[in-house]
Amino acid sequence: MLRRSFLAAAGASRLTAQPARRPNILFITADDLGLVLGCYGEKRIRTPHMDRLASSGVRFTTAYVVQASCSPSRSGMFTGLYPHANGQYGLVNTGFSLHEQLRNKTIPALLKGAGYRTGIIGKLHVDPEPSFPFDLRDTNNAATRQVRTVGSRAAEFIRSSGNDPFFLMVNFSDPHAFRNANALGGWDFPPQVDGVPDKPLPPGPATLLNFQQIDTPEQRVRTAGYLNAVERLDVGVGLLSDALEKSGQAADTVVVFCGDHGPPFARGKTTCYESGLRVPFFLRWPGVTRASTVSRRLISTVDILPTFLDAAGIPAISALHGASLRQAVTPGSPWREFVAAEFHFHGASPFYPRRAITDGRWKLIHNLLAGRAKPSTGIDGDQAMRFSRDRRYEGTAVRTAFDTFADPPAFELYDLDNDPVEFHNLAGRSSASPAQQRLTAALVHWRRETNDPFLDPAFTDKMLSDGAPVSRGKKG
């Protein structure tokens, strides 16, 4: 059973014969986007354009990023490999980059070699950037916050591609926080940019995030700003979708939409909790997917590269960690039983390696340096950890959850059906022992099958001692 759970799924994928004209591919990502969309049950804001895109194909209920940090997450998308195998352990400013042998095996390199015109709008944020062969390279990340301009730039790229099939990656910066020296923690989410959204959601108790449950005036402002940034993103996705429709090529274009990881709030981004790893994910593949389909199959962003190769009729690359999503959306076809993720670095410190795995209900997190190191408890100016120390949270599940977050044990086990926000660690309890044993075995199997170098304690110790490349005076 375990042997079929991971890489074997990729081996079982079948590629179709090369089509007469390869389909176009539009790949849309959104920075720091959690499951705060109408199609995932969100009620506080409206996201009609993303909901419409979801209903045009398959919406996956459980999609994991490889690591809840921008550069490592995107490295998994581009290579079909987890960061422990591709080398992008942390952000590009830490000095990490893709292993040299992989730099000609990324999505744009492989598609350009097959005759695609390639383009990127918004951030790339994987090193080394010059090794990504984009014909259009418009990587002014902040500009994508002016969402009205993104659709027009995409439309121009599509027009200029002529009869060549195109691959266009559009990376919206919303709902990422942006630096503001005058804001609490030095970061904020402006309620409006260029008048979008037209009616910002005001701060209040309803805007707070369920995976934190910290209620202060500051958190109300911050969470409302985040939700308004999601509404602004929705407008941008609508304008981009309109541009594709008006080009007349929507029926010939495969579309993938996903977040690059969860929200920039404590217990979200840079963690292995659901609020960090789990993202919205839609696939529209003409001739393959059906509209208004919801899939509970467990997918990962390592599945993106093999999916695009399959759609383009390009032979699969061996030893990928992902599989074409054609198989996931084909009724009755075999698929993985578990999906895994990891963490190493965000900035240059701290180094806090973790591994996580879920079967859709039970979730296991292994903190490899528990008792020897501690993770960062702040992200992009969020003050929730500090607020959790308030006396009113003493003796509550909120305080316990933040205590675990700040100083995790070796293992955390959560029943996601009954505890979706992961407040109650069941690791070590006899009632949960069968689930813990099963997930532990599956995690070890996944780590061995993907050649995780951190299985070797000496490798982990050396990384802990050496730190990120910038810490030891070198870049890349």
GICOR-V557959 format. One record per backbone hydrogen bond with DSSP energy under -0.5 kcal/mol. CO is the residue of the C=O (numbers start at 0). NH is the residue of the N-H. Records with the same first field share a line. If there is no record, write none. Layout:
CO=NH / NH
This chain:
0=3
1=4
2=7
5=8 / 9
6=9 / 10
7=11
9=12
23=253
24=26 / 167
25=27 / 255
26=169
27=257
28=171
29=32 / 259
31=33
33=35
36=39 / 41
37=40
46=50
47=51
48=52
49=53
50=54
51=55
52=55
53=56
54=291
56=292
57=59 / 282
58=294
61=298
62=278
63=300
65=341
66=68
67=269
68=72
69=73
70=74
71=75
72=76
73=77
74=78
75=79
77=106
79=320 / 321
81=84 / 85
82=86
85=98
86=88 / 96
88=344
90=93 / 95
91=94
93=469
94=475
98=101
99=102
101=104
105=109
106=110
107=111
108=112
109=113
110=113 / 115
111=114
115=117
116=166
117=134 / 135
118=168
119=137
120=170
126=97
127=130
128=131
130=132
131=133
134=136
135=119
136=138
137=121
138=140
139=142 / 143
140=143
141=144
142=145
144=146
145=148 / 149
146=149 / 150
147=151
148=152
149=153
150=154
151=155
152=156
153=157
154=158
155=159
156=160
157=160
158=161
160=163
164=116
165=24
166=118
167=26 / 169
168=120 / 170
169=28 / 171
171=30
172=175
177=187
179=182
182=185
183=186
185=179
187=177
192=195
195=192
203=206
204=207
208=211 / 212
212=214
213=215
215=219
216=220
217=221
218=222
219=223
220=224
221=225
222=226
223=227
224=228
225=229
226=230
227=231
228=232
229=233
230=234
231=235
232=236
233=237
234=238
235=239
236=240
237=241
238=242
239=243
240=244
241=245
242=246
243=247 / 248 / 249
244=247
248=251
249=252
251=23
253=25
254=283
255=27
256=281
257=29
262=264 / 268
264=267
267=270
272=275 / 276
273=277
275=261
276=64
279=258
280=59
281=256
282=57
283=254
284=287 / 288
289=292
292=58
294=60
296=61 / 298
298=63
299=302
300=303
301=305
302=306
303=307
304=308
305=309
306=310
307=311
308=312 / 313
309=312
310=22
316=319
323=326 / 327
324=328
326=329
328=330
329=332
338=357
340=355
342=353
343=351
345=90
346=345
347=467
349=351
352=367 / 368
353=342
354=365
355=340
356=363
357=338
360=415
361=358 / 359
362=413
363=356
364=366 / 411
365=354 / 367
366=369
368=371 / 372
372=370
378=381
382=386
383=387
385=388
386=389
389=392
390=393
392=395 / 398
395=399
396=400
397=401
398=402
399=403
400=404
401=405
402=406
409=366
411=364
412=425
413=362 / 415
414=417 / 418
418=421
422=424
425=428
428=431
429=432
431=435
432=436
433=437
434=438
435=439
436=440
437=441
438=442
439=443
440=444
441=445
442=446
443=447
444=448
445=449
446=451
447=450
450=452
451=454
452=455
454=456
455=458 / 459
456=460
457=461
458=462
459=463
460=464
461=465
462=466
467=470 / 471
468=471 / 473
469=472
